Amino acid sequence: LLTALSTHPGTRTFHLHVLITSPRKSNGLFPYATPRPPRVYVQDVLVLVSEERRNKEPPRILIFALEATLYLIPPTSTLLLYISKLDTSGYTSPLLPPPTSLLTRAFLSYYFNPSTRPREFCTPEAPVRNVWIQLFARAPPLLEKQYLFAGSGEYAGKVGRWRGDRGLCVWWRRVLGRVVEEYVPGGGGGEKEKVGMYYLLPGYNREEAEDALRIASVASLSSSSKSGVQWTYGHPYPPSSHTIPLPCPYDPSDPDSASNLGRYIPYFDDCPKSRFMDEIAYATEVDVKSPQRKKRKGDPSEEREKKDKDKDKKLRPLGEMGRVSADEFWERMSFRQECVSGAVTGFFTIFISSPPSVATSSAVISPSPLQPQPGQVSSQINKRVLTTLLTGVEFSDVDKAIKGTEIVEGTIKSLCEGRSVASAGANALARTILARERAKTPEREERYLRVPRTPPRHGHMAEVSPNPFCEPVVTADTYGRYIYGRSDTRNAVRGASGTQPGGEEHVTVLAVRKKKRK
């Protein structure tokens, strides 16, 4: 990320904070897979970038935030990256291009490219061969315009750069396409990687989606003829696609497992797919049955029949999971509230499958996937920083944004150095500021629908076993070497002659000259 920031145009100073939690066990990625969910290791990632304000007293303001989750699935040698939230505060210079696209591409390319992706999970016996990147593009409600920076939707600088629902889908399509375009598979000859790009706008067919995104045709996003990767409109799951290695393992000889929708589609928090899967899994059919004949107590045949039913129940897909196909699932997604509320939403997926030779050459020996690596933090630190960002500060104006940046960055440094008192004081200060502002300004009337949240699942299976390793100990040295970084850019601004930053043509508006009356 620092390398990407160093190439950004203009004379600017960026401050970067990256929090990556230590791995933990989870069975929530495919909770409806039968007979039991696969073994998965999870890591949370939080990226924060602030920029110094030139020729002004305030030091810097947060301008970029990204929240993501990493899932490692050893049985299928798969690494799945889910982008949960991405937000900007709008406090970048209006004369220079914002670094949002550059940072997002650098973050995704780090995991997508086999030569740079994390290898601490991999072993020579089971290296990471398949990488999936998935996200759900949904613009916040019109009156909010915010996901991670509370109150930033009220700032005029962000309102002027608001993309809207269709613009957001176009932006994500371009960013993901550039990630694939920058990496040309099969550079060394021999067996080449499999690369795919899929997108789907619920409620739209291919022609309507192209028109909604103002795309004339699905053009190749490859920078050379070696790749030839094109966007595919649809989903990457069977029966539409058969050549993609799926993240969830299954037994092809078992018809129940092969037809189970729960092993195709991953389950993410606060995702409309997850809420729909919950409804499908717990949909029941009420049939009128005749009363069963009474049997004697202690009958061995009755006990065997009960055990067989319980075993068969565990092996069968839950609810309607075995009857709904992937095509039907996405077709019915078009009628969900979040997809028919008037705003355009999109599901995006890119993947790469490397041959065994490439994956094995990049593998390293690790004692255990759960062992914390240098630079990783505990889940509590990440959760505390995220809570401070979401509920402890505001970015509705410059003064609040300055104070909020100081509080968030001070919280990260205090927690890393073990000074929890300073962090508690910062949170107390934030609550005091918010209380004063709310006392002056009455609460605004709710005129929009809040973003739905996924409720807890019924009968959620407990984690397999606790983590045998202790939480990582973060010190001041860890903060300076792995978490915090600074980038000073001194680059020319492209498009200085005749074009504006970002490549847009400069248009000179001529005023009509009125004739003076004599």
C-alpha positions as CSV (number, residue, x, y, z in Angstrom):
1,L,0.0,0.0,0.0
2,L,2.9,2.4,0.7
3,T,4.4,1.6,-2.6
4,A,1.1,2.4,-4.4
5,L,0.7,5.7,-2.5
6,S,4.3,6.7,-3.5
7,T,3.2,6.8,-7.1
8,H,0.1,9.0,-6.5
9,P,0.2,12.3,-8.4
10,G,0.8,15.5,-6.5
11,T,2.8,16.7,-3.5
12,R,1.1,15.0,-0.5
13,T,1.7,13.2,2.7
14,F,-0.3,10.1,3.6
15,H,-0.4,8.2,6.9
16,L,-1.4,4.5,6.7
17,H,-2.7,2.2,9.5
18,V,-3.3,-1.5,8.7
19,L,-4.8,-3.9,11.3
20,I,-4.8,-7.6,10.6
21,T,-6.1,-10.0,13.3
22,S,-4.5,-13.3,14.2
23,P,-6.2,-16.4,12.6
24,R,-9.2,-18.0,14.4
25,K,-11.3,-21.0,13.7
26,S,-14.8,-20.6,12.3
27,N,-17.5,-22.7,10.7
28,G,-19.7,-19.8,9.7
29,L,-18.6,-19.5,6.0
30,F,-20.6,-22.5,4.8
31,P,-22.9,-23.2,7.8
32,Y,-25.4,-25.2,5.7
33,A,-22.8,-27.6,4.1
34,T,-23.5,-31.3,4.9
35,P,-22.6,-33.4,6.8
36,R,-20.7,-30.6,8.6
37,P,-19.2,-27.2,7.7
38,P,-15.5,-27.3,6.5
39,R,-12.6,-26.2,8.6
40,V,-12.0,-22.5,8.0
41,Y,-9.5,-19.9,9.4
42,V,-10.7,-16.3,9.6
43,Q,-8.8,-13.0,9.7
44,D,-10.2,-9.4,9.9
45,V,-8.5,-6.6,8.0
46,L,-8.9,-2.8,8.6
47,V,-7.1,-0.2,6.5
48,L,-7.2,3.5,7.4
49,V,-5.5,6.3,5.5
50,S,-5.2,9.9,6.5
51,E,-3.8,12.9,4.6
52,E,-2.0,16.0,5.9
53,R,-3.6,19.3,5.0
54,R,-1.1,21.6,3.4
55,N,-0.7,25.2,4.7
56,K,-3.1,24.7,7.5
57,E,-2.9,24.2,11.2
58,P,-4.7,20.8,11.5
59,P,-2.2,17.9,11.0
60,R,-4.3,15.4,9.1
61,I,-7.7,13.9,8.4
62,L,-8.8,10.4,7.7
63,I,-9.9,10.0,4.0
64,F,-10.1,6.3,3.3
65,A,-11.3,3.2,5.2
66,L,-11.6,-0.4,4.1
67,E,-13.0,-3.3,6.1
68,A,-12.4,-6.9,4.8
69,T,-12.4,-10.5,5.9
70,L,-10.0,-13.3,4.9
71,Y,-11.1,-16.9,4.9
72,L,-8.6,-19.7,4.4
73,I,-10.0,-23.1,3.5
74,P,-7.2,-25.8,3.7
75,P,-9.2,-28.7,2.3
76,T,-9.5,-27.0,-1.1
77,S,-6.4,-24.8,-0.9
78,T,-8.6,-21.7,-1.2
79,L,-8.2,-18.2,0.1
80,L,-11.4,-16.1,-0.1
81,L,-11.3,-12.4,0.4
82,Y,-14.6,-10.6,1.1
83,I,-14.8,-6.8,1.0
84,S,-17.3,-5.8,3.6
85,K,-17.2,-2.0,3.6
86,L,-15.3,0.7,1.8
87,D,-15.8,4.4,2.5
88,T,-14.2,7.8,2.0
89,S,-14.7,10.9,4.1
90,G,-14.5,13.5,1.2
91,Y,-11.7,15.6,2.7
92,T,-9.2,15.1,-0.1
93,S,-8.1,18.1,-2.1
94,P,-10.6,19.0,-4.9
95,L,-7.6,19.8,-7.2
96,L,-6.0,16.4,-6.9
97,P,-7.4,12.9,-7.6
98,P,-8.3,10.9,-4.5
99,P,-6.3,7.7,-3.8
100,T,-9.3,5.5,-3.4
101,S,-9.0,3.6,-6.6
102,L,-5.3,3.2,-6.3
103,L,-5.4,1.9,-2.7
104,T,-8.3,-0.5,-3.5
105,R,-6.4,-2.0,-6.5
106,A,-3.2,-2.3,-4.5
107,F,-5.0,-4.1,-1.7
108,L,-6.8,-6.6,-4.0
109,S,-3.7,-7.2,-6.1
110,Y,-1.7,-8.1,-3.0
111,Y,-3.9,-11.1,-2.4
112,F,-4.8,-11.9,-6.1
113,N,-1.2,-12.1,-7.4
114,P,0.5,-15.4,-6.5
115,S,3.8,-13.7,-6.0
116,T,2.6,-11.3,-3.3
117,R,-0.3,-13.0,-1.5
118,P,0.2,-14.0,2.2
119,R,1.9,-17.3,2.6
120,E,2.0,-17.8,6.3
121,F,-1.0,-20.1,6.1
122,C,0.5,-22.3,3.4
123,T,2.5,-25.5,3.7
124,P,4.1,-27.5,0.9
125,E,1.4,-30.2,1.4
126,A,-1.5,-27.8,1.0
127,P,-0.5,-24.5,-0.6
128,V,-3.0,-21.8,-1.5
129,R,-3.9,-22.5,-5.2
130,N,-7.3,-20.7,-5.5
131,V,-8.1,-17.1,-4.6
132,W,-11.6,-15.8,-4.7
133,I,-12.5,-12.1,-4.2
134,Q,-16.2,-11.3,-3.7
135,L,-18.2,-8.2,-2.8
136,F,-21.7,-6.8,-2.8
137,A,-21.9,-3.3,-4.3
138,R,-24.7,-1.4,-2.6
139,A,-24.7,2.4,-2.3
140,P,-25.8,3.7,1.1
141,P,-29.2,5.3,1.5
142,L,-29.5,8.7,-0.3
143,L,-29.6,10.8,2.9
144,E,-26.7,8.9,4.6
145,K,-23.9,8.5,1.9
146,Q,-21.7,6.9,4.5
147,Y,-20.6,3.4,5.7
148,L,-17.6,3.8,8.0
149,F,-17.2,7.6,8.4
150,A,-20.2,8.7,10.6
151,G,-21.7,12.0,9.5
152,S,-19.5,12.3,6.4
153,G,-22.6,12.3,4.2
154,E,-23.3,15.8,5.4
155,Y,-20.0,17.2,4.3
156,A,-20.3,19.2,1.0
157,G,-17.0,17.8,-0.3
158,K,-18.3,14.3,-0.2
159,V,-21.7,15.2,-1.6
160,G,-20.1,16.7,-4.7
161,R,-18.2,13.4,-5.4
162,W,-21.1,11.1,-4.7
163,R,-21.2,8.3,-7.3
164,G,-24.7,6.9,-6.7
165,D,-25.8,3.3,-7.1
166,R,-25.0,2.9,-10.8
167,G,-21.7,4.8,-10.5
168,L,-20.6,2.6,-7.7
169,C,-21.2,-0.6,-9.7
170,V,-19.3,0.9,-12.6
171,W,-16.5,1.8,-10.3
172,W,-16.1,-1.6,-8.8
173,R,-16.3,-3.2,-12.2
174,R,-13.4,-1.0,-13.4
175,V,-11.3,-1.6,-10.3
176,L,-11.7,-5.4,-10.3
177,G,-11.0,-5.4,-14.1
178,R,-7.8,-3.5,-13.5
179,V,-6.7,-6.0,-10.9
180,V,-7.0,-8.8,-13.4
181,E,-5.6,-6.7,-16.2
182,E,-2.4,-5.9,-14.2
183,Y,-1.7,-9.6,-13.7
184,V,-1.1,-11.6,-16.9
185,P,-1.5,-15.3,-16.0
186,G,0.9,-17.9,-17.3
187,G,3.9,-15.7,-17.7
188,G,6.4,-18.5,-17.3
189,G,4.8,-21.0,-19.7
190,G,3.6,-24.4,-19.0
191,E,0.2,-24.9,-17.4
192,K,-1.6,-21.6,-17.1
193,E,-3.8,-20.2,-14.4
194,K,-7.5,-20.1,-14.7
195,V,-8.9,-16.6,-14.2
196,G,-12.5,-15.6,-14.2
197,M,-14.6,-12.4,-13.7
198,Y,-18.3,-12.5,-12.9
199,Y,-20.9,-9.8,-12.1
200,L,-24.6,-9.8,-11.7
201,L,-27.2,-7.1,-11.1
202,P,-30.3,-8.6,-9.6
203,G,-33.4,-7.9,-11.6
204,Y,-31.5,-7.1,-14.8
205,N,-30.7,-9.3,-17.8
206,R,-27.4,-8.9,-19.6
207,E,-28.6,-6.2,-22.0
208,E,-30.4,-4.3,-19.3
209,A,-27.3,-4.4,-17.0
210,E,-25.1,-3.1,-19.7
211,D,-27.5,-0.3,-20.4
212,A,-27.8,0.5,-16.6
213,L,-24.1,0.7,-16.3
214,R,-23.7,2.6,-19.5
215,I,-21.5,-0.1,-21.0
216,A,-21.8,-0.5,-24.7
217,S,-20.5,-4.1,-24.7
218,V,-18.6,-6.5,-22.5
219,A,-15.1,-5.7,-23.7
220,S,-12.0,-7.6,-22.8
221,L,-10.2,-6.1,-19.8
222,S,-6.9,-7.8,-20.6
223,S,-3.8,-5.7,-21.3
224,S,-2.4,-8.3,-23.7
225,S,-3.6,-11.2,-25.8
226,K,-2.1,-13.7,-23.4
227,S,-4.9,-13.2,-20.9
228,G,-8.1,-12.9,-23.0
229,V,-10.3,-12.7,-19.8
230,Q,-13.7,-11.1,-20.2
231,W,-16.5,-10.2,-17.8
232,T,-19.2,-12.9,-17.6
233,Y,-22.7,-11.8,-16.7
234,G,-24.0,-14.3,-14.2
235,H,-22.8,-16.3,-11.2
236,P,-19.8,-18.6,-11.0
237,Y,-21.6,-21.6,-9.5
238,P,-22.8,-24.8,-11.1
239,P,-24.6,-25.6,-13.3
240,S,-23.6,-22.4,-15.1
241,S,-19.9,-23.1,-14.6
242,H,-18.2,-26.4,-14.2
243,T,-14.5,-25.5,-14.5
244,I,-14.1,-23.4,-11.4
245,P,-12.8,-25.1,-8.3
246,L,-15.3,-24.3,-5.6
247,P,-14.1,-23.2,-2.1
248,C,-16.2,-25.6,-0.1
249,P,-15.2,-29.3,-0.3
250,Y,-17.8,-32.0,-1.1
251,D,-18.3,-35.6,-2.1
252,P,-19.3,-35.8,-5.8
253,S,-20.6,-39.3,-5.3
254,D,-23.1,-38.1,-2.7
255,P,-26.2,-36.7,-4.5
256,D,-27.4,-34.8,-1.4
257,S,-24.0,-33.0,-1.1
258,A,-23.7,-32.3,-4.8
259,S,-27.2,-30.6,-4.9
260,N,-26.8,-28.7,-1.6
261,L,-27.0,-25.0,-2.2
262,G,-25.2,-24.4,1.1
263,R,-21.9,-25.7,-0.3
264,Y,-21.9,-23.3,-3.2
265,I,-22.7,-19.9,-1.8
266,P,-20.6,-18.5,1.1
267,Y,-22.3,-16.9,4.1
268,F,-21.1,-13.4,4.9
269,D,-22.3,-11.0,7.6
270,D,-24.7,-8.3,6.6
271,C,-25.2,-9.7,3.1
272,P,-28.5,-10.2,1.4
273,K,-27.5,-13.6,0.2
274,S,-27.1,-14.7,3.8
275,R,-30.5,-13.5,4.8
276,F,-32.1,-15.3,1.8
277,M,-30.2,-18.5,2.6
278,D,-31.6,-18.4,6.1
279,E,-35.1,-18.3,4.8
280,I,-34.5,-21.2,2.4
281,A,-32.8,-23.3,5.0
282,Y,-35.6,-22.9,7.6
283,A,-38.5,-23.1,5.1
284,T,-40.8,-26.0,6.1
285,E,-43.7,-27.7,4.4
286,V,-46.7,-28.5,6.5
287,D,-48.2,-31.9,5.5
288,V,-51.2,-33.6,7.1
289,K,-50.1,-37.1,8.2
290,S,-51.9,-39.9,9.8
291,P,-51.1,-40.6,13.4
292,Q,-48.4,-43.3,13.8
293,R,-49.2,-46.6,15.4
294,K,-48.1,-47.0,19.0
295,K,-45.2,-49.3,19.6
296,R,-44.1,-51.1,22.7
297,K,-41.5,-49.5,24.9
298,G,-38.0,-50.8,24.5
299,D,-38.6,-52.1,21.0
300,P,-35.1,-52.4,19.3
301,S,-36.6,-51.8,15.8
302,E,-38.0,-48.5,17.0
303,E,-34.6,-47.4,18.4
304,R,-32.8,-48.3,15.1
305,E,-35.4,-46.5,13.1
306,K,-35.0,-43.4,15.2
307,K,-31.2,-43.5,14.8
308,D,-31.5,-44.0,11.1
309,K,-33.8,-41.0,10.8
310,D,-31.4,-38.8,12.9
311,K,-28.5,-39.8,10.8
312,D,-30.4,-39.2,7.5
313,K,-31.5,-35.8,8.8
314,K,-27.9,-34.8,9.5
315,L,-26.8,-35.8,6.0
316,R,-29.6,-34.2,4.1
317,P,-29.5,-30.5,3.2
318,L,-31.4,-28.3,5.7
319,G,-34.9,-27.1,4.6
320,E,-35.1,-26.3,0.9
321,M,-31.3,-26.2,0.4
322,G,-31.3,-29.4,-1.7
323,R,-34.2,-28.3,-3.9
324,V,-33.2,-24.8,-4.9
325,S,-30.5,-24.6,-7.6
326,A,-28.0,-21.8,-7.9
327,D,-29.8,-20.4,-11.0
328,E,-33.1,-20.3,-9.2
329,F,-31.5,-18.8,-6.1
330,W,-30.1,-15.8,-8.1
331,E,-33.4,-15.4,-10.0
332,R,-35.3,-15.2,-6.8
333,M,-32.7,-12.8,-5.4
334,S,-34.1,-10.3,-7.9
335,F,-37.3,-10.1,-5.8
336,R,-35.6,-9.4,-2.5
337,Q,-36.2,-6.0,-0.8
338,E,-32.6,-4.9,-1.1
339,C,-32.6,-5.6,-4.8
340,V,-35.9,-4.1,-5.8
341,S,-35.9,-0.9,-3.7
342,G,-35.1,1.2,-6.7
343,A,-31.3,1.3,-6.4
344,V,-29.0,-0.7,-8.6
345,T,-27.0,-3.3,-6.7
346,G,-24.4,-5.7,-7.9
347,F,-22.6,-8.9,-6.9
348,F,-19.0,-9.1,-8.2
349,T,-16.6,-12.1,-8.2
350,I,-13.1,-12.6,-9.5
351,F,-11.0,-15.7,-9.0
352,I,-7.7,-17.2,-10.0
353,S,-6.6,-20.8,-9.8
354,S,-2.9,-21.4,-10.0
355,P,-1.3,-24.7,-11.1
356,P,0.3,-26.9,-8.5
357,S,3.8,-25.9,-9.5
358,V,3.2,-22.2,-9.0
359,A,1.4,-22.7,-5.7
360,T,4.0,-25.1,-4.3
361,S,7.0,-22.9,-5.2
362,S,5.5,-20.0,-3.2
363,A,4.7,-22.1,-0.1
364,V,6.5,-21.8,3.2
365,I,6.6,-24.1,6.2
366,S,4.4,-23.0,9.1
367,P,3.9,-24.9,12.3
368,S,0.2,-24.2,12.5
369,P,-2.3,-22.0,10.6
370,L,-3.5,-20.6,13.9
371,Q,-0.1,-19.5,15.1
372,P,0.0,-15.6,15.2
373,Q,2.5,-14.0,12.8
374,P,4.5,-10.8,13.4
375,G,2.4,-7.7,12.9
376,Q,-0.9,-9.3,13.7
377,V,-3.2,-8.0,16.4
378,S,-6.0,-9.5,18.5
379,S,-9.6,-9.4,17.5
380,Q,-10.4,-7.2,20.5
381,I,-8.1,-4.5,19.3
382,N,-9.5,-4.5,15.8
383,K,-13.1,-4.5,17.2
384,R,-12.3,-1.6,19.6
385,V,-10.8,0.5,16.8
386,L,-13.7,-0.2,14.5
387,T,-16.2,0.6,17.2
388,T,-14.5,3.9,17.9
389,L,-14.6,4.8,14.2
390,L,-18.3,3.9,13.8
391,T,-19.8,5.2,17.1
392,G,-17.2,7.4,18.8
393,V,-16.4,10.1,16.2
394,E,-18.0,12.1,13.5
395,F,-16.9,13.6,10.2
396,S,-19.7,16.0,9.3
397,D,-17.4,19.0,9.3
398,V,-13.7,19.8,9.3
399,D,-13.4,20.4,13.1
400,K,-15.1,17.1,13.9
401,A,-13.1,15.3,11.3
402,I,-9.8,16.6,12.8
403,K,-10.8,15.5,16.3
404,G,-12.1,12.2,15.1
405,T,-8.8,11.4,13.3
406,E,-6.8,12.2,16.4
407,I,-9.0,10.0,18.5
408,V,-9.0,7.0,16.1
409,E,-5.3,7.1,15.4
410,G,-4.5,7.8,19.0
411,T,-6.6,4.8,20.0
412,I,-4.6,2.5,17.6
413,K,-1.3,3.7,19.0
414,S,-2.4,3.6,22.6
415,L,-3.7,0.0,22.3
416,C,-0.5,-1.1,20.5
417,E,1.7,0.5,23.2
418,G,-0.4,-0.9,26.0
419,R,-1.8,2.5,27.2
420,S,-5.4,1.6,27.5
421,V,-6.0,4.6,29.8
422,A,-5.3,7.0,26.9
423,S,-7.6,5.1,24.6
424,A,-10.4,5.1,27.2
425,G,-9.8,8.9,27.6
426,A,-10.1,9.4,23.9
427,N,-13.4,7.5,23.8
428,A,-14.7,9.5,26.7
429,L,-13.7,12.7,24.9
430,A,-15.5,11.5,21.8
431,R,-18.6,10.8,23.7
432,T,-18.5,14.2,25.3
433,I,-18.2,16.0,22.0
434,L,-21.1,14.0,20.5
435,A,-23.2,14.7,23.6
436,R,-22.6,18.5,23.3
437,E,-23.4,18.5,19.6
438,R,-26.6,16.5,20.0
439,A,-27.7,18.8,22.8
440,K,-27.4,21.7,20.4
441,T,-28.9,20.0,17.3
442,P,-32.2,18.1,17.5
443,E,-32.3,14.6,16.2
444,R,-33.1,14.5,12.5
445,E,-36.2,12.7,11.4
446,E,-35.6,9.3,9.9
447,R,-36.8,9.5,6.3
448,Y,-35.0,6.5,4.8
449,L,-34.9,2.8,5.3
450,R,-31.9,1.5,7.3
451,V,-29.7,-1.1,5.7
452,P,-30.9,-4.6,6.8
453,R,-28.7,-6.6,9.0
454,T,-28.5,-10.4,9.1
455,P,-30.0,-11.8,12.3
456,P,-28.3,-14.6,14.2
457,R,-28.9,-18.1,12.7
458,H,-31.1,-20.7,14.2
459,G,-29.3,-23.6,15.7
460,H,-25.8,-22.2,15.0
461,M,-23.1,-24.8,15.5
462,A,-20.5,-23.9,18.1
463,E,-16.9,-23.6,17.0
464,V,-14.9,-26.8,16.7
465,S,-12.4,-26.1,19.4
466,P,-10.7,-23.1,21.0
467,N,-7.5,-21.6,19.7
468,P,-4.5,-23.3,21.3
469,F,-2.4,-20.2,20.9
470,C,-2.6,-17.0,23.0
471,E,-3.5,-13.7,21.5
472,P,-0.6,-11.8,19.9
473,V,1.2,-9.3,22.1
474,V,1.5,-5.9,20.3
475,T,4.2,-3.5,21.2
476,A,5.5,-0.1,20.1
477,D,7.9,-1.9,17.8
478,T,5.1,-3.8,16.2
479,Y,3.2,-0.5,15.6
480,G,6.2,1.1,13.9
481,R,7.2,-1.9,11.8
482,Y,3.9,-3.5,10.7
483,I,0.9,-1.3,11.5
484,Y,1.8,2.3,10.8
485,G,3.5,3.8,7.7
486,R,4.0,7.2,6.1
487,S,4.3,8.1,2.4
488,D,5.5,11.4,1.1
489,T,4.7,11.9,-2.6
490,R,6.4,14.4,-4.9
491,N,5.0,13.5,-8.3
492,A,3.8,15.5,-11.2
493,V,0.1,15.8,-11.7
494,R,-0.9,14.3,-15.0
495,G,-3.2,16.2,-17.3
496,A,-1.8,19.6,-16.2
497,S,-2.0,20.9,-19.8
498,G,-5.6,20.9,-21.0
499,T,-6.9,18.2,-18.7
500,Q,-7.8,18.0,-15.1
501,P,-6.3,15.5,-12.6
502,G,-7.7,12.0,-13.3
503,G,-7.6,12.4,-17.1
504,E,-10.8,14.3,-17.5
505,E,-10.9,17.0,-20.2
506,H,-11.0,20.6,-19.0
507,V,-14.0,22.4,-20.4
508,T,-14.0,26.2,-20.7
509,V,-17.5,27.6,-20.4
510,L,-17.9,30.9,-22.4
511,A,-20.4,33.4,-21.2
512,V,-22.7,35.1,-23.7
513,R,-21.7,38.7,-24.2
514,K,-24.8,41.0,-24.2
515,K,-24.9,44.0,-26.5
516,K,-25.0,47.3,-24.7
517,R,-27.9,49.5,-25.4
518,K,-27.2,53.1,-26.6
